[in-house]
Amino acid sequence: MKENKEGQTTSISKTRTLEEIADFWDTHSLADYWDETHEVDFEVRIQRKCRITLMPEIYEKIQTEAKSQGVLPETLVNLWLAERLQTTDSEL
């Protein structure tokens, strides 16, 4: 597991690795340490995902092909679309 910066321990669990921190919180309640916490601000960047509806029979074929290639159906469709768009761009 990855260690904290410069091997420092965390303020509440007094542990050094993510695994130790997880083990600590598996057996402790935040309610017991609430007075030792402080408010923080952070930013989360989420990529926007789009949804496209497919006919069930098309999705079944995609699912079968994806399974044979060992990838998720979403991955296969993204690869196919990227290839198609690249071909379309090169024809312009």
N, CA, C and O atoms as a CHARMM CRD file, in Angstrom:
* protein
*
  368
    1    1 MET  N      0.83100  -1.19300   0.00000 PROA 1      0.00000
    2    1 MET  CA     0.00000   0.00000   0.00000 PROA 1      0.00000
    3    1 MET  C      0.87200   1.25100   0.00000 PROA 1      0.00000
    4    1 MET  O      1.99400   1.25000   0.50600 PROA 1      0.00000
    5    2 LYS  N      0.34100   2.29000  -0.56600 PROA 2      0.00000
    6    2 LYS  CA     1.03500   3.57000  -0.63500 PROA 2      0.00000
    7    2 LYS  C      1.08600   4.22500   0.74200 PROA 2      0.00000
    8    2 LYS  O      0.08900   4.23100   1.46400 PROA 2      0.00000
    9    3 GLU  N      2.22100   4.76500   1.10000 PROA 3      0.00000
   10    3 GLU  CA     2.36000   5.44200   2.39500 PROA 3      0.00000
   11    3 GLU  C      2.02600   6.91000   2.26400 PROA 3      0.00000
   12    3 GLU  O      2.06500   7.47600   1.17100 PROA 3      0.00000
   13    4 ASN  N      1.69800   7.52300   3.39100 PROA 4      0.00000
   14    4 ASN  CA     1.46400   8.96600   3.43600 PROA 4      0.00000
   15    4 ASN  C      2.76600   9.69200   3.13200 PROA 4      0.00000
   16    4 ASN  O      3.84000   9.09000   3.14600 PROA 4      0.00000
   17    5 LYS  N      2.66700  10.98600   2.85800 PROA 5      0.00000
   18    5 LYS  CA     3.84700  11.79700   2.60500 PROA 5      0.00000
   19    5 LYS  C      4.85400  11.63500   3.73300 PROA 5      0.00000
   20    5 LYS  O      4.51200  11.76500   4.90900 PROA 5      0.00000
   21    6 GLU  N      6.07100  11.35500   3.37400 PROA 6      0.00000
   22    6 GLU  CA     7.19000  11.25500   4.31800 PROA 6      0.00000
   23    6 GLU  C      6.91600  10.30100   5.47500 PROA 6      0.00000
   24    6 GLU  O      7.47600  10.47000   6.55800 PROA 6      0.00000
   25    7 GLY  N      6.06300   9.30000   5.26200 PROA 7      0.00000
   26    7 GLY  CA     5.80200   8.30600   6.29500 PROA 7      0.00000
   27    7 GLY  C      5.06000   8.82600   7.50300 PROA 7      0.00000
   28    7 GLY  O      5.09300   8.19800   8.56100 PROA 7      0.00000
   29    8 GLN  N      4.38200   9.97300   7.37300 PROA 8      0.00000
   30    8 GLN  CA     3.64600  10.56000   8.49500 PROA 8      0.00000
   31    8 GLN  C      2.45100   9.68600   8.85700 PROA 8      0.00000
   32    8 GLN  O      1.89800   8.98300   8.01100 PROA 8      0.00000
   33    9 THR  N      2.06800   9.74300  10.11700 PROA 9      0.00000
   34    9 THR  CA     0.86700   9.03300  10.53400 PROA 9      0.00000
   35    9 THR  C     -0.34000   9.95000  10.39500 PROA 9      0.00000
   36    9 THR  O     -0.20700  11.17400  10.41500 PROA 9      0.00000
   37   10 THR  N     -1.51300   9.35400  10.25400 PROA 10     0.00000
   38   10 THR  CA    -2.72600  10.15800  10.15400 PROA 10     0.00000
   39   10 THR  C     -3.10300  10.69300  11.52900 PROA 10     0.00000
   40   10 THR  O     -2.71500  10.12600  12.55000 PROA 10     0.00000
   41   11 SER  N     -3.85300  11.77500  11.55200 PROA 11     0.00000
   42   11 SER  CA    -4.13700  12.45900  12.81400 PROA 11     0.00000
   43   11 SER  C     -5.03000  11.66100  13.76200 PROA 11     0.00000
   44   11 SER  O     -4.85900  11.76200  14.97600 PROA 11     0.00000
   45   12 ILE  N     -5.95400  10.89000  13.26400 PROA 12     0.00000
   46   12 ILE  CA    -6.86300  10.16200  14.14500 PROA 12     0.00000
   47   12 ILE  C     -6.42700   8.71600  14.33200 PROA 12     0.00000
   48   12 ILE  O     -6.28700   8.25800  15.46600 PROA 12     0.00000
   49   13 SER  N     -6.21300   7.99500  13.25000 PROA 13     0.00000
   50   13 SER  CA    -5.90900   6.56200  13.37500 PROA 13     0.00000
   51   13 SER  C     -4.45300   6.28500  13.74500 PROA 13     0.00000
   52   13 SER  O     -4.12100   5.18300  14.17900 PROA 13     0.00000
   53   14 LYS  N     -3.59400   7.27300  13.57500 PROA 14     0.00000
   54   14 LYS  CA    -2.15000   7.12900  13.85300 PROA 14     0.00000
   55   14 LYS  C     -1.53800   5.98300  13.04200 PROA 14     0.00000
   56   14 LYS  O     -0.66600   5.26000  13.52400 PROA 14     0.00000
   57   15 THR  N     -2.01100   5.83400  11.80800 PROA 15     0.00000
   58   15 THR  CA    -1.50300   4.79800  10.90600 PROA 15     0.00000
   59   15 THR  C     -0.77900   5.44800   9.74300 PROA 15     0.00000
   60   15 THR  O     -0.85500   6.66200   9.55400 PROA 15     0.00000
   61   16 ARG  N     -0.08100   4.64200   8.96700 PROA 16     0.00000
   62   16 ARG  CA     0.73800   5.17100   7.87700 PROA 16     0.00000
   63   16 ARG  C      0.24300   4.79700   6.47500 PROA 16     0.00000
   64   16 ARG  O      0.46200   5.56000   5.53400 PROA 16     0.00000
   65   17 THR  N     -0.40700   3.66500   6.31200 PROA 17     0.00000
   66   17 THR  CA    -0.80300   3.23100   4.97200 PROA 17     0.00000
   67   17 THR  C     -2.31600   3.25100   4.81800 PROA 17     0.00000
   68   17 THR  O     -3.05100   3.26900   5.80600 PROA 17     0.00000
   69   18 LEU  N     -2.77500   3.24800   3.57200 PROA 18     0.00000
   70   18 LEU  CA    -4.20500   3.21800   3.29800 PROA 18     0.00000
   71   18 LEU  C     -4.83400   1.94700   3.86800 PROA 18     0.00000
   72   18 LEU  O     -5.96200   1.97500   4.36000 PROA 18     0.00000
   73   19 GLU  N     -4.11100   0.84500   3.80000 PROA 19     0.00000
   74   19 GLU  CA    -4.61600  -0.42000   4.33700 PROA 19     0.00000
   75   19 GLU  C     -4.81800  -0.32500   5.85500 PROA 19     0.00000
   76   19 GLU  O     -5.83600  -0.78200   6.37400 PROA 19     0.00000
   77   20 GLU  N     -3.86300   0.25800   6.55700 PROA 20     0.00000
   78   20 GLU  CA    -3.98500   0.43500   8.00600 PROA 20     0.00000
   79   20 GLU  C     -5.13700   1.37700   8.34600 PROA 20     0.00000
   80   20 GLU  O     -5.87100   1.14600   9.30700 PROA 20     0.00000
   81   21 ILE  N     -5.29100   2.42800   7.56600 PROA 21     0.00000
   82   21 ILE  CA    -6.39300   3.36600   7.78800 PROA 21     0.00000
   83   21 ILE  C     -7.72900   2.64700   7.61300 PROA 21     0.00000
   84   21 ILE  O     -8.63900   2.80600   8.42600 PROA 21     0.00000
   85   22 ALA  N     -7.83900   1.85700   6.54800 PROA 22     0.00000
   86   22 ALA  CA    -9.07600   1.10800   6.29600 PROA 22     0.00000
   87   22 ALA  C     -9.36500   0.14400   7.44000 PROA 22     0.00000
   88   22 ALA  O    -10.50300   0.03800   7.89700 PROA 22     0.00000
   89   23 ASP  N     -8.33400  -0.55600   7.89900 PROA 23     0.00000
   90   23 ASP  CA    -8.50800  -1.49000   9.02100 PROA 23     0.00000
   91   23 ASP  C     -8.99000  -0.75200  10.27700 PROA 23     0.00000
   92   23 ASP  O     -9.85300  -1.24100  11.00700 PROA 23     0.00000
   93   24 PHE  N     -8.42400   0.41300  10.51000 PROA 24     0.00000
   94   24 PHE  CA    -8.81300   1.20200  11.67300 PROA 24     0.00000
   95   24 PHE  C    -10.29700   1.56100  11.60700 PROA 24     0.00000
   96   24 PHE  O    -11.03300   1.34900  12.57000 PROA 24     0.00000
   97   25 TRP  N    -10.73700   2.11000  10.46100 PROA 25     0.00000
   98   25 TRP  CA   -12.12500   2.55800  10.35100 PROA 25     0.00000
   99   25 TRP  C    -13.10400   1.40600  10.23400 PROA 25     0.00000
  100   25 TRP  O    -14.30200   1.59400  10.44400 PROA 25     0.00000
  101   26 ASP  N    -12.62100   0.22300   9.90400 PROA 26     0.00000
  102   26 ASP  CA   -13.49300  -0.96100   9.92300 PROA 26     0.00000
  103   26 ASP  C    -13.89800  -1.32000  11.34600 PROA 26     0.00000
  104   26 ASP  O    -14.92000  -1.97100  11.55900 PROA 26     0.00000
  105   27 THR  N    -13.10100  -0.89800  12.31600 PROA 27     0.00000
  106   27 THR  CA   -13.36100  -1.28200  13.70700 PROA 27     0.00000
  107   27 THR  C    -13.64200  -0.09500  14.62900 PROA 27     0.00000
  108   27 THR  O    -13.76500  -0.27100  15.84100 PROA 27     0.00000
  109   28 HSD  N    -13.74300   1.11000  14.06800 PROA 28     0.00000
  110   28 HSD  CA   -14.00200   2.30400  14.86800 PROA 28     0.00000
  111   28 HSD  C    -15.13500   3.11500  14.24600 PROA 28     0.00000
  112   28 HSD  O    -15.40700   3.00400  13.05000 PROA 28     0.00000
  113   29 SER  N    -15.78300   3.92000  15.05900 PROA 29     0.00000
  114   29 SER  CA   -16.86900   4.77700  14.58900 PROA 29     0.00000
  115   29 SER  C    -16.40500   6.23000  14.54100 PROA 29     0.00000
  116   29 SER  O    -15.76600   6.72800  15.46800 PROA 29     0.00000
  117   30 LEU  N    -16.74200   6.89300  13.44400 PROA 30     0.00000
  118   30 LEU  CA   -16.40400   8.31400  13.31700 PROA 30     0.00000
  119   30 LEU  C    -17.07100   9.12800  14.42300 PROA 30     0.00000
  120   30 LEU  O    -16.54700  10.16200  14.83600 PROA 30     0.00000
  121   31 ALA  N    -18.21600   8.66900  14.89700 PROA 31     0.00000
  122   31 ALA  CA   -18.92400   9.38100  15.97000 PROA 31     0.00000
  123   31 ALA  C    -18.04800   9.53600  17.21200 PROA 31     0.00000
  124   31 ALA  O    -18.18300  10.51400  17.94700 PROA 31     0.00000
  125   32 ASP  N    -17.15700   8.58300  17.44700 PROA 32     0.00000
  126   32 ASP  CA   -16.27100   8.65100  18.61400 PROA 32     0.00000
  127   32 ASP  C    -15.14500   9.66600  18.43500 PROA 32     0.00000
  128   32 ASP  O    -14.48200  10.02700  19.40700 PROA 32     0.00000
  129   33 TYR  N    -14.92300  10.12700  17.20900 PROA 33     0.00000
  130   33 TYR  CA   -13.79900  11.02200  16.91300 PROA 33     0.00000
  131   33 TYR  C    -14.25900  12.33800  16.28500 PROA 33     0.00000
  132   33 TYR  O    -13.43900  13.12200  15.80800 PROA 33     0.00000
  133   34 TRP  N    -15.56700  12.57500  16.28800 PROA 34     0.00000
  134   34 TRP  CA   -16.11400  13.73300  15.59400 PROA 34     0.00000
  135   34 TRP  C    -15.46600  15.04500  16.02500 PROA 34     0.00000
  136   34 TRP  O    -15.24400  15.93100  15.19900 PROA 34     0.00000
  137   35 ASP  N    -15.16100  15.17300  17.32300 PROA 35     0.00000
  138   35 ASP  CA   -14.56400  16.42200  17.81300 PROA 35     0.00000
  139   35 ASP  C    -13.12400  16.60800  17.34100 PROA 35     0.00000
  140   35 ASP  O    -12.56900  17.69800  17.48200 PROA 35     0.00000
  141   36 GLU  N    -12.52100  15.58100  16.79100 PROA 36     0.00000
  142   36 GLU  CA   -11.14700  15.67600  16.27800 PROA 36     0.00000
  143   36 GLU  C    -11.10400  15.95600  14.77300 PROA 36     0.00000
  144   36 GLU  O    -10.02400  16.08000  14.19500 PROA 36     0.00000
  145   37 THR  N    -12.26000  16.05300  14.14800 PROA 37     0.00000
  146   37 THR  CA   -12.30300  16.30300  12.70500 PROA 37     0.00000
  147   37 THR  C    -12.38300  17.79300  12.42500 PROA 37     0.00000
  148   37 THR  O    -12.67300  18.59000  13.31800 PROA 37     0.00000
  149   38 HSD  N    -12.12700  18.15700  11.19100 PROA 38     0.00000
  150   38 HSD  CA   -12.27500  19.54800  10.78300 PROA 38     0.00000
  151   38 HSD  C    -12.81200  19.58700   9.35800 PROA 38     0.00000
  152   38 HSD  O    -12.63000  18.65100   8.57900 PROA 38     0.00000
  153   39 GLU  N    -13.46800  20.67500   9.04400 PROA 39     0.00000
  154   39 GLU  CA   -14.07500  20.83700   7.73600 PROA 39     0.00000
  155   39 GLU  C    -12.99500  21.09800   6.68500 PROA 39     0.00000
  156   39 GLU  O    -12.03600  21.82900   6.93600 PROA 39     0.00000
  157   40 VAL  N    -13.15900  20.49700   5.51700 PROA 40     0.00000
  158   40 VAL  CA   -12.22900  20.72400   4.41300 PROA 40     0.00000
  159   40 VAL  C    -13.01300  21.00500   3.13800 PROA 40     0.00000
  160   40 VAL  O    -14.16700  20.60000   3.00200 PROA 40     0.00000
  161   41 ASP  N    -12.38200  21.69100   2.22300 PROA 41     0.00000
  162   41 ASP  CA   -12.94200  21.93700   0.89700 PROA 41     0.00000
  163   41 ASP  C    -12.11500  21.17800  -0.11400 PROA 41     0.00000
  164   41 ASP  O    -10.88800  21.15300  -0.02800 PROA 41     0.00000
  165   42 PHE  N    -12.77900  20.56000  -1.06800 PROA 42     0.00000
  166   42 PHE  CA   -12.06400  19.90000  -2.15200 PROA 42     0.00000
  167   42 PHE  C    -12.93500  19.90600  -3.39500 PROA 42     0.00000
  168   42 PHE  O    -14.15400  20.05800  -3.31900 PROA 42     0.00000
  169   43 GLU  N    -12.30000  19.74200  -4.52000 PROA 43     0.00000
  170   43 GLU  CA   -12.99200  19.78900  -5.79300 PROA 43     0.00000
  171   43 GLU  C    -12.99200  18.39900  -6.40700 PROA 43     0.00000
  172   43 GLU  O    -11.98500  17.69300  -6.36700 PROA 43     0.00000
  173   44 VAL  N    -14.11000  18.01700  -6.96600 PROA 44     0.00000
  174   44 VAL  CA   -14.22500  16.72200  -7.63300 PROA 44     0.00000
  175   44 VAL  C    -14.49900  16.99700  -9.10400 PROA 44     0.00000
  176   44 VAL  O    -15.41700  17.74300  -9.44600 PROA 44     0.00000
  177   45 ARG  N    -13.70300  16.39700  -9.96400 PROA 45     0.00000
  178   45 ARG  CA   -13.90100  16.55300 -11.40700 PROA 45     0.00000
  179   45 ARG  C    -14.45900  15.24900 -11.95600 PROA 45     0.00000
  180   45 ARG  O    -13.80200  14.20800 -11.92300 PROA 45     0.00000
  181   46 ILE  N    -15.66500  15.32600 -12.45100 PROA 46     0.00000
  182   46 ILE  CA   -16.32100  14.13900 -12.99500 PROA 46     0.00000
  183   46 ILE  C    -16.52900  14.34400 -14.48200 PROA 46     0.00000
  184   46 ILE  O    -17.03500  15.37700 -14.92000 PROA 46     0.00000
  185   47 GLN  N    -16.12700  13.33700 -15.25300 PROA 47     0.00000
  186   47 GLN  CA   -16.37000  13.42400 -16.68000 PROA 47     0.00000
  187   47 GLN  C    -17.84600  13.16400 -16.95000 PROA 47     0.00000
  188   47 GLN  O    -18.45000  12.25600 -16.38000 PROA 47     0.00000
  189   48 ARG  N    -18.39700  13.96300 -17.80800 PROA 48     0.00000
  190   48 ARG  CA   -19.80000  13.80200 -18.17200 PROA 48     0.00000
  191   48 ARG  C    -19.95100  12.57300 -19.05800 PROA 48     0.00000
  192   48 ARG  O    -19.20500  12.39500 -20.02000 PROA 48     0.00000
  193   49 LYS  N    -20.91500  11.73500 -18.72800 PROA 49     0.00000
  194   49 LYS  CA   -21.20000  10.56200 -19.54800 PROA 49     0.00000
  195   49 LYS  C    -22.53400  10.77000 -20.23800 PROA 49     0.00000
  196   49 LYS  O    -23.44600  11.38700 -19.68800 PROA 49     0.00000
  197   50 CYS  N    -22.63400  10.25300 -21.43800 PROA 50     0.00000
  198   50 CYS  CA   -23.86200  10.36900 -22.21600 PROA 50     0.00000
  199   50 CYS  C    -24.48800   8.99600 -22.36600 PROA 50     0.00000
  200   50 CYS  O    -23.79600   7.97800 -22.35400 PROA 50     0.00000
  201   51 ARG  N    -25.76600   8.98100 -22.50300 PROA 51     0.00000
  202   51 ARG  CA   -26.48600   7.72000 -22.64000 PROA 51     0.00000
  203   51 ARG  C    -27.08500   7.63600 -24.03400 PROA 51     0.00000
  204   51 ARG  O    -27.66600   8.60000 -24.53300 PROA 51     0.00000
  205   52 ILE  N    -26.93800   6.47700 -24.65200 PROA 52     0.00000
  206   52 ILE  CA   -27.51800   6.22800 -25.96500 PROA 52     0.00000
  207   52 ILE  C    -28.34300   4.95700 -25.85600 PROA 52     0.00000
  208   52 ILE  O    -27.86400   3.93900 -25.35700 PROA 52     0.00000
  209   53 THR  N    -29.56600   5.01600 -26.31500 PROA 53     0.00000
  210   53 THR  CA   -30.44800   3.86300 -26.24500 PROA 53     0.00000
  211   53 THR  C    -30.25100   2.98500 -27.47400 PROA 53     0.00000
  212   53 THR  O    -30.23700   3.46600 -28.60600 PROA 53     0.00000
  213   54 LEU  N    -30.10000   1.68500 -27.22600 PROA 54     0.00000
  214   54 LEU  CA   -29.93800   0.71700 -28.30100 PROA 54     0.00000
  215   54 LEU  C    -31.10800  -0.25200 -28.30200 PROA 54     0.00000
  216   54 LEU  O    -31.72500  -0.49300 -27.26500 PROA 54     0.00000
  217   55 MET  N    -31.40800  -0.79900 -29.45500 PROA 55     0.00000
  218   55 MET  CA   -32.41600  -1.85300 -29.52100 PROA 55     0.00000
  219   55 MET  C    -31.84200  -3.08800 -28.82200 PROA 55     0.00000
  220   55 MET  O    -30.65400  -3.37500 -28.96800 PROA 55     0.00000
  221   56 PRO  N    -32.65100  -3.81200 -28.07700 PROA 56     0.00000
  222   56 PRO  CA   -32.16000  -4.95800 -27.32100 PROA 56     0.00000
  223   56 PRO  C    -31.38200  -5.97700 -28.15000 PROA 56     0.00000
  224   56 PRO  O    -30.37700  -6.51000 -27.68000 PROA 56     0.00000
  225   57 GLU  N    -31.82000  -6.25100 -29.35100 PROA 57     0.00000
  226   57 GLU  CA   -31.12100  -7.24100 -30.19000 PROA 57     0.00000
  227   57 GLU  C    -29.73200  -6.75400 -30.60700 PROA 57     0.00000
  228   57 GLU  O    -28.81100  -7.55800 -30.74900 PROA 57     0.00000
  229   58 ILE  N    -29.57800  -5.45300 -30.80200 PROA 58     0.00000
  230   58 ILE  CA   -28.25800  -4.89600 -31.12200 PROA 58     0.00000
  231   58 ILE  C    -27.36300  -4.98800 -29.89500 PROA 58     0.00000
  232   58 ILE  O    -26.20100  -5.38100 -29.99700 PROA 58     0.00000
  233   59 TYR  N    -27.89900  -4.62900 -28.74200 PROA 59     0.00000
  234   59 TYR  CA   -27.10000  -4.70400 -27.51500 PROA 59     0.00000
  235   59 TYR  C    -26.65300  -6.13500 -27.23800 PROA 59     0.00000
  236   59 TYR  O    -25.51900  -6.34800 -26.81000 PROA 59     0.00000
  237   60 GLU  N    -27.50900  -7.11000 -27.47100 PROA 60     0.00000
  238   60 GLU  CA   -27.13700  -8.51700 -27.25900 PROA 60     0.00000
  239   60 GLU  C    -25.94900  -8.90800 -28.14200 PROA 60     0.00000
  240   60 GLU  O    -25.03800  -9.60000 -27.68700 PROA 60     0.00000
  241   61 LYS  N    -25.96000  -8.46800 -29.39300 PROA 61     0.00000
  242   61 LYS  CA   -24.84100  -8.77000 -30.29500 PROA 61     0.00000
  243   61 LYS  C    -23.55800  -8.09300 -29.81400 PROA 61     0.00000
  244   61 LYS  O    -22.48100  -8.68900 -29.84100 PROA 61     0.00000
  245   62 ILE  N    -23.68800  -6.84900 -29.37700 PROA 62     0.00000
  246   62 ILE  CA   -22.52500  -6.12100 -28.85300 PROA 62     0.00000
  247   62 ILE  C    -21.99400  -6.82200 -27.60900 PROA 62     0.00000
  248   62 ILE  O    -20.78400  -6.98200 -27.44600 PROA 62     0.00000
  249   63 GLN  N    -22.90000  -7.23700 -26.73800 PROA 63     0.00000
  250   63 GLN  CA   -22.51600  -7.92400 -25.50600 PROA 63     0.00000
  251   63 GLN  C    -21.76500  -9.22200 -25.81800 PROA 63     0.00000
  252   63 GLN  O    -20.75800  -9.52500 -25.17800 PROA 63     0.00000
  253   64 THR  N    -22.24600  -9.97800 -26.78800 PROA 64     0.00000
  254   64 THR  CA   -21.59700 -11.22800 -27.18200 PROA 64     0.00000
  255   64 THR  C    -20.20400 -10.96600 -27.73400 PROA 64     0.00000
  256   64 THR  O    -19.24600 -11.64900 -27.37000 PROA 64     0.00000
  257   65 GLU  N    -20.09300  -9.97600 -28.61500 PROA 65     0.00000
  258   65 GLU  CA   -18.78500  -9.63300 -29.19800 PROA 65     0.00000
  259   65 GLU  C    -17.82300  -9.11700 -28.13600 PROA 65     0.00000
  260   65 GLU  O    -16.64500  -9.47300 -28.13900 PROA 65     0.00000
  261   66 ALA  N    -18.31000  -8.29300 -27.24300 PROA 66     0.00000
  262   66 ALA  CA   -17.46100  -7.75200 -26.17800 PROA 66     0.00000
  263   66 ALA  C    -16.93900  -8.87000 -25.28800 PROA 66     0.00000
  264   66 ALA  O    -15.76400  -8.88400 -24.91900 PROA 66     0.00000
  265   67 LYS  N    -17.80500  -9.79400 -24.95000 PROA 67     0.00000
  266   67 LYS  CA   -17.39700 -10.92300 -24.10600 PROA 67     0.00000
  267   67 LYS  C    -16.31800 -11.74800 -24.79500 PROA 67     0.00000
  268   67 LYS  O    -15.36500 -12.18300 -24.14900 PROA 67     0.00000
  269   68 SER  N    -16.45700 -11.96500 -26.09200 PROA 68     0.00000
  270   68 SER  CA   -15.45800 -12.75000 -26.82800 PROA 68     0.00000
  271   68 SER  C    -14.10500 -12.03300 -26.88400 PROA 68     0.00000
  272   68 SER  O    -13.05800 -12.67100 -26.99000 PROA 68     0.00000
  273   69 GLN  N    -14.14300 -10.69700 -26.81200 PROA 69     0.00000
  274   69 GLN  CA   -12.90600  -9.91300 -26.82500 PROA 69     0.00000
  275   69 GLN  C    -12.39400  -9.60800 -25.41800 PROA 69     0.00000
  276   69 GLN  O    -11.31100  -9.04500 -25.25600 PROA 69     0.00000
  277   70 GLY  N    -13.17100  -9.97800 -24.40700 PROA 70     0.00000
  278   70 GLY  CA   -12.74900  -9.75300 -23.02800 PROA 70     0.00000
  279   70 GLY  C    -12.81800  -8.30700 -22.57200 PROA 70     0.00000
  280   70 GLY  O    -12.02500  -7.87200 -21.73700 PROA 70     0.00000
  281   71 VAL  N    -13.77300  -7.56000 -23.12700 PROA 71     0.00000
  282   71 VAL  CA   -13.95100  -6.16200 -22.72800 PROA 71     0.00000
  283   71 VAL  C    -15.41500  -5.91900 -22.38500 PROA 71     0.00000
  284   71 VAL  O    -16.27900  -6.74100 -22.69200 PROA 71     0.00000
  285   72 LEU  N    -15.68500  -4.79400 -21.75200 PROA 72     0.00000
  286   72 LEU  CA   -17.06500  -4.40600 -21.46500 PROA 72     0.00000
  287   72 LEU  C    -17.73700  -3.93500 -22.75600 PROA 72     0.00000
  288   72 LEU  O    -17.07400  -3.40600 -23.64800 PROA 72     0.00000
  289   73 PRO  N    -19.05000  -4.12700 -22.85200 PROA 73     0.00000
  290   73 PRO  CA   -19.76200  -3.63400 -24.04000 PROA 73     0.00000
  291   73 PRO  C    -19.52400  -2.14000 -24.28400 PROA 73     0.00000
  292   73 PRO  O    -19.36900  -1.71800 -25.43000 PROA 73     0.00000
  293   74 GLU  N    -19.49400  -1.34300 -23.21900 PROA 74     0.00000
  294   74 GLU  CA   -19.27400   0.09400 -23.35500 PROA 74     0.00000
  295   74 GLU  C    -17.91200   0.39200 -23.97800 PROA 74     0.00000
  296   74 GLU  O    -17.77500   1.30500 -24.79300 PROA 74     0.00000
  297   75 THR  N    -16.90100  -0.39800 -23.58000 PROA 75     0.00000
  298   75 THR  CA   -15.55600  -0.21500 -24.12000 PROA 75     0.00000
  299   75 THR  C    -15.53700  -0.52900 -25.60500 PROA 75     0.00000
  300   75 THR  O    -14.96400   0.21800 -26.39800 PROA 75     0.00000
  301   76 LEU  N    -16.16100  -1.63300 -25.97600 PROA 76     0.00000
  302   76 LEU  CA   -16.20200  -2.03700 -27.38000 PROA 76     0.00000
  303   76 LEU  C    -16.89900  -0.98400 -28.23800 PROA 76     0.00000
  304   76 LEU  O    -16.39700  -0.62000 -29.30100 PROA 76     0.00000
  305   77 VAL  N    -18.04600  -0.49700 -27.78600 PROA 77     0.00000
  306   77 VAL  CA   -18.78000   0.51700 -28.54100 PROA 77     0.00000
  307   77 VAL  C    -17.95000   1.79100 -28.67500 PROA 77     0.00000
  308   77 VAL  O    -17.92000   2.39700 -29.74600 PROA 77     0.00000
  309   78 ASN  N    -17.28500   2.19800 -27.61200 PROA 78     0.00000
  310   78 ASN  CA   -16.43300   3.39300 -27.68900 PROA 78     0.00000
  311   78 ASN  C    -15.29900   3.19700 -28.68100 PROA 78     0.00000
  312   78 ASN  O    -14.96900   4.11300 -29.43400 PROA 78     0.00000
  313   79 LEU  N    -14.69800   2.00900 -28.68900 PROA 79     0.00000
  314   79 LEU  CA   -13.62400   1.72700 -29.65600 PROA 79     0.00000
  315   79 LEU  C    -14.15100   1.77400 -31.08000 PROA 79     0.00000
  316   79 LEU  O    -13.53700   2.38600 -31.95400 PROA 79     0.00000
  317   80 TRP  N    -15.28400   1.13100 -31.31400 PROA 80     0.00000
  318   80 TRP  CA   -15.86600   1.11600 -32.65500 PROA 80     0.00000
  319   80 TRP  C    -16.21800   2.52900 -33.11800 PROA 80     0.00000
  320   80 TRP  O    -15.95000   2.89200 -34.26300 PROA 80     0.00000
  321   81 LEU  N    -16.81000   3.31500 -32.24300 PROA 81     0.00000
  322   81 LEU  CA   -17.17700   4.67700 -32.62700 PROA 81     0.00000
  323   81 LEU  C    -15.94200   5.53400 -32.89200 PROA 81     0.00000
  324   81 LEU  O    -15.92200   6.32300 -33.83700 PROA 81     0.00000
  325   82 ALA  N    -14.92400   5.38100 -32.06900 PROA 82     0.00000
  326   82 ALA  CA   -13.68400   6.13700 -32.27200 PROA 82     0.00000
  327   82 ALA  C    -13.05200   5.77800 -33.61600 PROA 82     0.00000
  328   82 ALA  O    -12.58500   6.65600 -34.34200 PROA 82     0.00000
  329   83 GLU  N    -13.04200   4.47900 -33.94500 PROA 83     0.00000
  330   83 GLU  CA   -12.49300   4.04700 -35.24200 PROA 83     0.00000
  331   83 GLU  C    -13.29400   4.64500 -36.39300 PROA 83     0.00000
  332   83 GLU  O    -12.72600   5.14500 -37.36400 PROA 83     0.00000
  333   84 ARG  N    -14.60200   4.58900 -36.27500 PROA 84     0.00000
  334   84 ARG  CA   -15.47400   5.10200 -37.33500 PROA 84     0.00000
  335   84 ARG  C    -15.28900   6.61000 -37.50600 PROA 84     0.00000
  336   84 ARG  O    -15.21300   7.10900 -38.62900 PROA 84     0.00000
  337   85 LEU  N    -15.21800   7.31500 -36.40800 PROA 85     0.00000
  338   85 LEU  CA   -15.03400   8.76600 -36.48100 PROA 85     0.00000
  339   85 LEU  C    -13.67100   9.12300 -37.05100 PROA 85     0.00000
  340   85 LEU  O    -13.53700  10.11000 -37.77300 PROA 85     0.00000
  341   86 GLN  N    -12.65800   8.32500 -36.73000 PROA 86     0.00000
  342   86 GLN  CA   -11.31500   8.57700 -37.27500 PROA 86     0.00000
  343   86 GLN  C    -11.32700   8.36400 -38.79200 PROA 86     0.00000
  344   86 GLN  O    -10.70700   9.13100 -39.52800 PROA 86     0.00000
  345   87 THR  N    -12.01700   7.34600 -39.25500 PROA 87     0.00000
  346   87 THR  CA   -12.13200   7.08200 -40.69500 PROA 87     0.00000
  347   87 THR  C    -12.88300   8.21700 -41.36500 PROA 87     0.00000
  348   87 THR  O    -12.48200   8.67800 -42.43400 PROA 87     0.00000
  349   88 THR  N    -13.96300   8.67300 -40.75600 PROA 88     0.00000
  350   88 THR  CA   -14.75300   9.76400 -41.30300 PROA 88     0.00000
  351   88 THR  C    -13.92600  11.04400 -41.39100 PROA 88     0.00000
  352   88 THR  O    -13.98800  11.75900 -42.39100 PROA 88     0.00000
  353   89 ASP  N    -13.14100  11.33600 -40.33000 PROA 89     0.00000
  354   89 ASP  CA   -12.29500  12.53600 -40.31600 PROA 89     0.00000
  355   89 ASP  C    -11.24100  12.48200 -41.41100 PROA 89     0.00000
  356   89 ASP  O    -10.94200  13.50400 -42.02900 PROA 89     0.00000
  357   90 SER  N    -10.67200  11.30300 -41.66200 PROA 90     0.00000
  358   90 SER  CA    -9.61600  11.19300 -42.66900 PROA 90     0.00000
  359   90 SER  C    -10.15600  11.30500 -44.08600 PROA 90     0.00000
  360   90 SER  O     -9.40200  11.60800 -45.01000 PROA 90     0.00000
  361   91 GLU  N    -11.44300  11.06600 -44.27200 PROA 91     0.00000
  362   91 GLU  CA   -12.06200  11.16900 -45.59700 PROA 91     0.00000
  363   91 GLU  C    -12.39000  12.60200 -45.95900 PROA 91     0.00000
  364   91 GLU  O    -12.65500  12.89300 -47.12500 PROA 91     0.00000
  365   92 LEU  N    -12.38100  13.49200 -45.00400 PROA 92     0.00000
  366   92 LEU  CA   -12.74600  14.89900 -45.27500 PROA 92     0.00000
  367   92 LEU  C    -11.65000  15.65800 -45.93300 PROA 92     0.00000
  368   92 LEU  O    -11.80700  16.84500 -46.22100 PROA 92     0.00000
